[in-house]
Amino acid sequence: MRMFRVILLILTGFALAACGADGEPVQPTASLGVGVGSSGTHVGGGVGLRKGGFGLYLGV
């Protein structure tokens, strides 16, 4: 289920980046992190977009 969320966020980022293809350049960003600790392993990530002075970032 968690991996599904990460994949969905990445695909959403690509879709949002495609919206600005004919206008001002959109700068997409992505991050992915894996943590290992005494309670187990966890994965986190996010996607973001920046266009001019506006930025949007979605993370898990």
One Martini backbone bead per residue (centre of mass of N, CA, C, O) as a GRO file, in nm:
protein
   60
    1MET     BB    1   0.058   0.063  -0.021
    2ARG     BB    2   0.302   0.256   0.004
    3MET     BB    3   0.411   0.218  -0.284
    4PHE     BB    4   0.159   0.324  -0.425
    5ARG     BB    5   0.188   0.616  -0.322
    6VAL     BB    6   0.458   0.679  -0.450
    7ILE     BB    7   0.375   0.628  -0.742
    8LEU     BB    8   0.140   0.832  -0.743
    9LEU     BB    9   0.315   1.084  -0.685
   10ILE     BB   10   0.494   1.067  -0.932
   11LEU     BB   11   0.268   1.077  -1.146
   12THR     BB   12   0.154   1.350  -1.052
   13GLY     BB   13   0.408   1.513  -1.111
   14PHE     BB   14   0.414   1.461  -1.416
   15ALA     BB   15   0.135   1.583  -1.475
   16LEU     BB   16   0.197   1.869  -1.365
   17ALA     BB   17   0.441   1.925  -1.551
   18ALA     BB   18   0.277   1.908  -1.822
   19CYS     BB   19   0.106   2.175  -1.789
   20GLY     BB   20   0.385   2.366  -1.849
   21ALA     BB   21   0.492   2.307  -2.151
   22ASP     BB   22   0.378   2.598  -2.298
   23GLY     BB   23   0.525   2.771  -2.088
   24GLU     BB   24   0.663   2.826  -1.828
   25PRO     BB   25   0.893   2.687  -1.658
   26VAL     BB   26   0.901   2.379  -1.487
   27GLN     BB   27   1.023   2.263  -1.166
   28PRO     BB   28   1.093   1.954  -1.086
   29THR     BB   29   1.068   1.745  -0.792
   30ALA     BB   30   1.243   1.480  -0.604
   31SER     BB   31   1.200   1.232  -0.333
   32LEU     BB   32   1.387   0.968  -0.155
   33GLY     BB   33   1.346   0.755   0.139
   34VAL     BB   34   1.541   0.538   0.360
   35GLY     BB   35   1.471   0.368   0.670
   36VAL     BB   36   1.665   0.232   0.949
   37GLY     BB   37   1.552   0.060   1.244
   38SER     BB   38   1.435  -0.089   1.531
   39SER     BB   39   1.126  -0.078   1.393
   40GLY     BB   40   1.241  -0.070   1.098
   41THR     BB   41   1.123   0.000   0.775
   42HIS     BB   42   1.117   0.306   0.574
   43VAL     BB   43   0.926   0.503   0.334
   44GLY     BB   44   0.993   0.811   0.155
   45GLY     BB   45   0.826   1.086  -0.027
   46GLY     BB   46   0.831   1.324  -0.315
   47VAL     BB   47   0.675   1.603  -0.485
   48GLY     BB   48   0.754   1.889  -0.703
   49LEU     BB   49   0.680   2.241  -0.784
   50ARG     BB   50   0.814   2.519  -0.989
   51LYS     BB   51   0.669   2.855  -1.059
   52GLY     BB   52   0.837   3.092  -0.996
   53GLY     BB   53   0.693   3.184  -0.680
   54PHE     BB   54   0.570   2.897  -0.698
   55GLY     BB   55   0.508   2.618  -0.468
   56LEU     BB   56   0.484   2.248  -0.468
   57TYR     BB   57   0.451   1.991  -0.204
   58LEU     BB   58   0.447   1.629  -0.187
   59GLY     BB   59   0.438   1.407   0.100
   60VAL     BB   60   0.529   1.084   0.290
   0.00000   0.00000   0.00000
